[in-house]
Amino acid sequence: MADIHYLALLRGINVGGNNIIKMADLKACFEALGLTDVATYIQSGNVIFKSGEKNRGTLTKKIEAGLTKRFGYDARLVIITHQQLKQTVEEAPSGFGNAPSECKYDVIFLKEPLTPDEAMKHVRTKEGVDTAHAGKDAIYFSRRISAGSSSELTKLIGTPVYQSMTIRNWNTTTKLLALMEKQ
């Protein structure tokens, strides 16, 4: 049985001085959980790995429990497959990511069972500033840099539904896909 290539997107580590975890320690924790070909990318908690476990819910619970035990915080993460990440990048709205000097582009990844349609009920946009589009497995959010302080994205972060989301900028998202393609 072939291992599945996964990406774990951890929430709330190395942000604002909270839940500080060194990437070498994070990698060691994943390996101790029996996961293979583990690699991390930047300090915000992006972990690429392989596992024979096909059930993402089971895998998520296993990793969250392992992280909570090892690092002493309430670990939450989103796990997606290589194929899901590839589809998320390929199915981005037309022009998404093409004007980085004018807009910031983010991908909002969702923790199951939250769906893009359900999540969009909580995503607000400000006309002329923000745009948001639901994809198959994620939400694409952009905001004009010149009006970024009036973006509605920060209001999403304060909502209960945000606990089932994690955000990565477009550059990080595409870089993670490139890393997975090489592995």
Phi, psi and omega in degrees: 000126182282143176288152178262140180272119184239162171232125174257128178249103183281145178259139166069028174252148177055036179240125177059030179078009182256148176048054182287121180226125175287143183296327177296322178290322178296315179300316180297322179297314179298319179295322179295337177277002178088012179273151187239168180049044185282132176217143177249157177224125185045172190280359186272008173089056175246117184234121176262137182199173176235150179206149174279350180289123181269339182270110182295327178297314178297315180297317179301312181298319180298313182290317179301317179296318179295318179292318180298315180295315185287319188249356173069035174224164181281088185291134174223140181207164175244131177246131175228155178275163175305316181297320178296318179296317178300315179296320179299316179291314183294330184260017176299149179304151180306128178084356181298125180089358187274350181231064186294343176279345181252328186226153169260137183240128180230151172247127179259110180270143189246138178274127178300141016265009180299130179254159176303319180298317179292317181298322182298338177295341182252353182269120178253150176231152176255126183304134180081355181241305188248152166224146178219137180225135176276130173257192180291319184234001185206174175243137178259125183231130175230153178214142179292131181298318183296341180236021186303329181292343178257011178294148179277352184302320182296332178290329177297321183299332180273003183265156178300325182295337180298337178297343179253026181222159167213145187247136171230141178289163185300319180299316178296317180301313181289327177293319178298320177297316179300320178295320180292325180295328181282335188279000000 
